[in-house]
Amino acid sequence: MGEYCSPMEPNAKPPPLSSLRAFAAAGRLQSFRDAAEELGVTPSAVSHQVKALEDWVGGALFERGVRQVRLTAEGAELSRAVNGALAALDAALGAARRANRAATLKVATLPLFASAWLGPRLARFEAEHPELSLSIHTDPRIYDLAAGEADVAIRNVSAPTAGLYARKLLDLRATPLCAPALSSELSTPADLERATLIGLSVGRAGWPEWLARVGVAGLKPRRILTVDTVLEAIDAAVQERGVMLGLSPLIWDLPSAATLIAPFRDPPQEAGAYFVVCRKMDRAKPVVRSFVDWLAAEMRPDVRRLMALERARLPGRGRET
């Protein structure tokens, strides 16, 4: 005779979870019919699932009577164990699901992106995801995603940080902008030595990169005014306090920048791009995936509009090749 493998041996295939759930419900309710109603199946299906488990165990788990079933002693002991295990499993699954569908998504973004583009669109995302709350942080510093300072970040960089999941949203170009009253004093980039340059305290180098690209590396302006955010730089430029380096095309979506003009005919210079980034391990979380995918889907058709806006605000200025 061939070797017989008992169901209780370590290499025996375990019974299916559906049989365990059917048995657990029938054991609690002492009724195949009531168990069927709880599970949303037929009484016959419950009976078949229980019979399959009894075959696997090798003995009866219920005493069957007319329209009535009762757990055997062995069945009662197994019922307590299976119901406890299933309750623990359901609790663990629920906890894992809640952890990946966090009630609040922390998003770190840059002030210009938040004010000019993201803010006016957030209502649409919130309408699509009423179960989710957003926590938007607009401090221009780099948030540490690994430390949990944010779940998702929108950054202006030449290339995303290695090890992060990243999707490009929009290419950026830098061009000097100022109030019309100051533009009469500026014919070429070399004239900036008589001007006040408005720079940022954090973020990309900005002015040194732009000056080097247009052939006046090392130029010393009359004065440097340093502010913390692009929005403060726009306010200073509007107030005729100096010349700022604007990020096109996104800056043209801000009403506060409507009066600013580009004093030079030099083409805008490459200034990195906006990327949305998150930890690779977080990309699979439904709450992170839904926001990242929504962000990319919203930006994709808007790029053409933004480029048209740039051409309208910078007439006659071709792009750098």
C-alpha positions as CSV (number, residue, x, y, z in Angstrom):
1,M,0.0,0.0,0.0
2,G,1.1,3.6,-0.7
3,E,2.0,5.9,2.2
4,Y,-1.1,7.7,3.6
5,C,-0.8,11.4,4.5
6,S,-3.1,12.3,7.4
7,P,-4.7,15.7,7.3
8,M,-3.1,16.4,10.7
9,E,0.4,15.9,9.4
10,P,2.6,19.1,8.9
11,N,2.6,18.8,5.1
12,A,-1.2,18.5,4.8
13,K,-2.8,21.3,2.8
14,P,-4.9,23.5,5.1
15,P,-8.6,23.8,4.6
16,P,-9.8,26.8,2.6
17,L,-10.7,30.0,4.5
18,S,-14.3,29.8,3.1
19,S,-14.8,26.5,5.0
20,L,-13.5,27.9,8.2
21,R,-15.7,31.0,7.9
22,A,-18.8,28.9,7.2
23,F,-18.0,26.6,10.1
24,A,-17.4,29.5,12.5
25,A,-20.7,31.2,11.6
26,A,-22.6,27.9,11.9
27,G,-21.0,27.1,15.2
28,R,-21.8,30.6,16.7
29,L,-25.4,30.6,15.4
30,Q,-26.1,26.8,15.7
31,S,-27.8,27.0,12.4
32,F,-26.7,26.5,8.8
33,R,-29.6,28.7,7.6
34,D,-28.7,31.6,9.9
35,A,-25.0,31.2,8.9
36,A,-25.9,31.3,5.3
37,E,-27.9,34.5,5.8
38,E,-24.9,36.1,7.6
39,L,-22.4,35.1,4.9
40,G,-24.7,35.9,1.9
41,V,-24.7,32.3,0.6
42,T,-27.2,29.4,0.5
43,P,-27.7,27.0,3.4
44,S,-26.6,24.2,0.9
45,A,-23.3,26.1,0.4
46,V,-22.7,26.3,4.2
47,S,-23.5,22.6,4.5
48,H,-21.0,21.7,1.8
49,Q,-18.3,23.9,3.3
50,V,-18.8,22.3,6.8
51,K,-18.8,18.8,5.3
52,A,-15.5,19.6,3.5
53,L,-14.0,20.7,6.8
54,E,-15.3,17.6,8.6
55,D,-13.7,15.5,5.9
56,W,-10.4,17.3,6.4
57,V,-10.6,16.9,10.2
58,G,-11.7,13.3,9.9
59,G,-14.7,13.4,12.2
60,A,-18.1,15.0,12.7
61,L,-18.2,18.6,14.0
62,F,-22.0,18.9,14.2
63,E,-24.8,16.6,15.3
64,R,-27.5,17.0,12.6
65,G,-31.1,16.9,13.5
66,V,-34.4,17.9,11.8
67,R,-33.9,21.6,11.0
68,Q,-31.3,21.8,13.8
69,V,-27.6,21.3,14.2
70,R,-25.5,21.2,17.4
71,L,-21.8,21.2,17.8
72,T,-20.1,18.1,19.0
73,A,-17.6,18.3,21.8
74,E,-14.8,18.4,19.3
75,G,-16.7,20.9,17.2
76,A,-17.3,23.2,20.1
77,E,-13.6,23.3,21.0
78,L,-12.7,23.9,17.3
79,S,-15.4,26.6,17.0
80,R,-13.9,28.6,19.9
81,A,-10.5,28.4,18.4
82,V,-11.6,29.2,14.8
83,N,-13.8,32.1,15.8
84,G,-11.0,33.6,17.9
85,A,-8.5,33.3,15.1
86,L,-10.9,34.8,12.5
87,A,-11.7,37.7,14.8
88,A,-7.9,38.4,15.2
89,L,-7.4,38.1,11.5
90,D,-10.3,40.5,10.7
91,A,-8.9,43.0,13.3
92,A,-5.4,42.8,11.7
93,L,-6.7,43.2,8.2
94,G,-8.8,46.2,9.3
95,A,-5.8,47.8,11.0
96,A,-3.7,47.4,7.9
97,R,-6.4,48.8,5.7
98,R,-6.9,51.8,7.9
99,A,-3.1,52.4,8.0
100,N,-3.0,52.5,4.2
101,R,-6.1,54.6,4.0
102,A,-4.9,57.2,6.4
103,A,-7.5,59.9,7.3
104,T,-5.0,62.7,6.7
105,L,-2.4,63.0,3.8
106,K,0.5,65.3,4.6
107,V,1.6,67.2,1.4
108,A,4.7,69.4,1.4
109,T,4.7,71.8,-1.5
110,L,6.4,75.0,-2.5
111,P,4.6,78.4,-2.0
112,L,4.4,79.3,-5.7
113,F,3.0,75.9,-6.7
114,A,0.5,75.9,-3.9
115,S,-0.8,79.4,-4.6
116,A,-0.7,79.5,-8.4
117,W,-1.8,76.0,-9.2
118,L,-2.6,73.5,-6.5
119,G,-4.8,75.6,-4.2
120,P,-7.5,76.4,-6.8
121,R,-7.8,72.7,-7.7
122,L,-7.8,71.1,-4.3
123,A,-11.6,71.3,-4.0
124,R,-11.9,68.9,-6.9
125,F,-9.7,66.3,-5.2
126,E,-11.6,66.7,-1.9
127,A,-14.9,66.2,-3.7
128,E,-13.6,63.0,-5.3
129,H,-12.2,61.8,-2.0
130,P,-14.5,62.9,0.8
131,E,-13.0,60.3,3.2
132,L,-9.6,62.0,3.1
133,S,-8.3,65.1,4.8
134,L,-5.3,67.0,3.3
135,S,-2.7,68.7,5.4
136,I,-0.8,71.2,3.1
137,H,2.6,72.5,4.2
138,T,4.1,75.4,2.2
139,D,7.4,75.9,4.0
140,P,10.0,76.1,1.2
141,R,12.5,73.8,3.1
142,I,13.0,70.2,2.0
143,Y,10.8,68.0,4.1
144,D,12.2,64.6,5.2
145,L,9.9,62.0,3.8
146,A,11.9,59.1,5.4
147,A,11.3,60.7,8.8
148,G,7.5,61.0,8.2
149,E,7.5,64.8,7.9
150,A,5.3,64.4,4.8
151,D,3.7,61.7,2.8
152,V,4.0,63.4,-0.5
153,A,6.2,66.3,-1.6
154,I,6.3,68.6,-4.6
155,R,9.8,69.8,-5.3
156,N,11.5,72.0,-7.9
157,V,14.7,70.2,-8.8
158,S,16.8,69.3,-11.8
159,A,16.5,65.6,-11.0
160,P,14.6,63.8,-8.2
161,T,16.4,62.4,-5.2
162,A,17.6,58.8,-5.8
163,G,15.5,56.3,-3.9
164,L,12.3,58.2,-4.2
165,Y,9.4,57.5,-6.5
166,A,9.0,60.6,-8.7
167,R,6.8,61.9,-11.5
168,K,7.6,65.0,-13.5
169,L,4.7,67.6,-13.5
170,L,6.0,70.7,-15.3
171,D,9.3,72.0,-16.7
172,L,10.3,75.4,-15.5
173,R,12.3,78.3,-17.0
174,A,13.7,81.3,-15.2
175,T,13.4,84.9,-16.5
176,P,14.1,88.3,-14.8
177,L,10.9,90.2,-14.0
178,C,10.4,93.7,-12.7
179,A,7.9,96.6,-12.4
180,P,7.5,98.6,-15.7
181,A,9.0,101.7,-14.0
182,L,12.4,99.8,-13.6
183,S,12.5,98.3,-17.0
184,S,13.6,101.5,-18.7
185,E,16.9,101.2,-16.9
186,L,17.5,97.7,-18.1
187,S,18.5,96.9,-21.7
188,T,20.9,94.0,-21.3
189,P,21.7,91.6,-18.5
190,A,24.9,93.6,-17.8
191,D,22.7,96.5,-16.7
192,L,21.8,94.4,-13.6
193,E,24.9,95.7,-11.9
194,R,23.0,98.9,-11.3
195,A,19.9,97.1,-10.0
196,T,18.8,95.4,-6.8
197,L,18.4,91.6,-7.3
198,I,15.7,89.9,-5.3
199,G,16.8,86.4,-4.2
200,L,15.4,83.6,-2.1
201,S,16.9,82.5,1.2
202,V,16.3,78.8,0.4
203,G,15.9,76.7,-2.7
204,R,17.8,76.7,-6.0
205,A,20.7,79.1,-6.5
206,G,18.7,81.0,-9.1
207,W,20.5,84.2,-10.0
208,P,24.1,82.8,-10.3
209,E,22.9,80.1,-12.7
210,W,20.9,82.6,-14.8
211,L,23.7,85.2,-15.0
212,A,26.3,82.5,-16.0
213,R,24.0,81.2,-18.8
214,V,23.5,84.7,-20.3
215,G,27.2,85.4,-20.3
216,V,27.7,87.7,-17.3
217,A,28.9,85.3,-14.6
218,G,30.2,87.0,-11.5
219,L,28.2,90.2,-12.1
220,K,27.9,92.2,-8.8
221,P,24.5,94.0,-8.5
222,R,24.2,97.3,-6.6
223,R,22.3,95.5,-3.9
224,I,20.8,92.1,-3.0
225,L,17.4,91.8,-1.3
226,T,16.8,88.3,0.2
227,V,13.3,87.1,1.0
228,D,11.9,83.7,2.1
229,T,9.4,82.8,-0.6
230,V,8.6,83.5,-4.3
231,L,5.4,85.2,-3.2
232,E,7.4,87.7,-1.1
233,A,9.7,88.2,-4.1
234,I,6.7,89.0,-6.3
235,D,5.5,91.6,-3.8
236,A,8.9,93.2,-3.6
237,A,9.2,93.4,-7.4
238,V,5.7,94.9,-7.7
239,Q,6.7,97.5,-5.2
240,E,9.6,98.4,-7.5
241,R,12.2,97.3,-4.9
242,G,14.2,95.3,-7.4
243,V,14.3,92.6,-10.1
244,M,13.2,89.1,-9.3
245,L,13.9,85.8,-11.1
246,G,10.5,84.4,-12.1
247,L,9.7,80.8,-12.7
248,S,7.8,80.6,-16.0
249,P,5.2,79.5,-16.9
250,L,3.6,79.0,-13.5
251,I,4.2,82.5,-12.2
252,W,1.8,83.9,-14.8
253,D,-1.1,82.1,-13.1
254,L,-0.7,84.5,-10.1
255,P,-2.8,87.7,-10.3
256,S,-0.2,89.4,-8.1
257,A,2.4,89.0,-11.0
258,A,0.1,90.5,-13.6
259,T,1.9,93.9,-13.7
260,L,5.4,92.5,-13.9
261,I,7.3,92.4,-17.2
262,A,10.5,90.8,-18.6
263,P,13.0,93.6,-19.3
264,F,15.3,91.5,-21.5
265,R,14.8,89.7,-24.8
266,D,17.0,86.8,-23.6
267,P,15.1,83.5,-23.7
268,P,14.1,82.0,-20.4
269,Q,16.7,79.7,-19.0
270,E,16.1,76.1,-17.8
271,A,15.3,76.0,-14.1
272,G,14.5,72.4,-13.3
273,A,11.0,71.1,-13.0
274,Y,8.3,70.4,-10.6
275,F,8.3,66.7,-9.5
276,V,5.8,65.0,-7.1
277,V,7.7,62.5,-5.0
278,C,7.1,60.0,-2.3
279,R,8.8,57.0,-0.7
280,K,8.8,54.0,-3.0
281,M,7.3,51.9,-0.3
282,D,4.4,54.4,0.1
283,R,3.6,54.5,-3.6
284,A,1.3,51.4,-3.2
285,K,-0.7,53.0,-0.5
286,P,-4.2,53.9,-1.9
287,V,-4.2,57.3,-0.3
288,V,-0.8,58.3,-1.8
289,R,-1.5,56.7,-5.1
290,S,-4.8,58.4,-5.5
291,F,-3.3,61.9,-4.8
292,V,-0.2,61.4,-7.0
293,D,-2.2,60.1,-9.9
294,W,-4.8,62.9,-9.6
295,L,-2.0,65.5,-9.5
296,A,-0.4,64.1,-12.7
297,A,-3.8,63.8,-14.4
298,E,-4.7,67.4,-13.6
299,M,-1.4,68.8,-14.7
300,R,-1.1,66.8,-18.0
301,P,-3.8,68.7,-20.0
302,D,-2.9,72.1,-18.3
303,V,0.7,72.2,-19.7
304,R,-0.5,73.4,-23.1
305,R,-2.5,76.3,-21.5
306,L,0.5,77.3,-19.3
307,M,2.8,77.3,-22.3
308,A,0.4,79.5,-24.3
309,L,0.3,81.8,-21.3
310,E,4.1,82.0,-21.3
311,R,4.1,82.9,-25.0
312,A,1.5,85.6,-24.4
313,R,3.5,87.2,-21.5
314,L,6.9,86.8,-23.1
315,P,6.2,87.8,-26.8
316,G,9.2,87.4,-29.1
317,R,11.3,85.4,-26.7
318,G,12.1,82.0,-28.0
319,R,13.1,79.1,-25.9
320,E,16.7,78.1,-25.3
321,T,17.8,75.2,-27.4
